[in-house]
Amino acid sequence: MSIESVTDFWDKLLGAQPDPPGLLVLLTALAGLLAVAFRPVWRIARNAVTIAHEGGHALFALLTGRRLRGIRLEFDTSGLTLSSGRPTGPGMMLTLLGGYIAPSLVGVLGAWLLGGNRITLLLWLAVLLLLLMLINIRNLFGVLSLVVTGAIVFAVSWWASPEVQAAFAYAGVWFLLFGGVRPVFELQSLRRRGRMPESDADQLAHITHVPALFWVGVFLVVNVIALLVGAFLLAGQWLPASTS
């Protein structure tokens, strides 16, 4: 590979893409919202939120010095991340906390990158994170899920036109921002019916002696704030275009 080719690659990866049309930002926001609100679509698309959720558990476990033992992604869009270390303390608390807030935080990071028109960089970072997560997957469906998701993102980043890349990236970020909120309501609904006694919120309640409903509230507040921040960052791409 020549020096010129390497330079072109890094320019493509790190360079800023053209401003997207304001209408694209608005339409992808609507698409992301509908994907979360429309149950048949949500049942399938929710897998992306589960990937981010379990990735959040894994990342916080590693950041707090716990040993990651493996991740499972199931066909019903549930998941499980196992780590070893102290069963109590800040490390375990942050590991449990990281799951439900991870999709929204990833959405905010994506919105920040899109605010700088770093669309290709966002897509390649997504591929890299999926590959790192793949190393720790411990079941066949989880492997297939990550390989298919990563292949789609890579194909868009490598072969798609800038317009298609922008639409794909914006729709994905909006979906994560909206999609981070709905699982919190689903969690509380299942808890209220006694169908999720070992949820992240209940485990947090067990080790902190603070009611599980408080932790459900923390999940919701963090994710709603993330949605507002992400929407503000993305709206910056829409408003100038709409007022020009």
Buried (B, 14 or more C-beta within 10 A) or exposed (E): EEEEEEEEEEEBBEEEBEEBBBEBBBBBBEBBBEBBEEEEBBEEBBBBBBBBBBBBBBBBBBEBEBEBBBBBBBEEBEBBBBBEBEEEEEBBBBBBBBBBBBBBBBBBBBBBBBBEBBBBBBBBBBBEBBEEBBEBBBBEBBEEBBBEBBEEBBEBBEEBEEEEBBBBBBBBBBBBBBBBBBBBEEBBEEBEEEEBEEBBBBBBBBBBEEEBBEBBBBBBEBBBEBBEBBBEBBBEBBEEBEEE
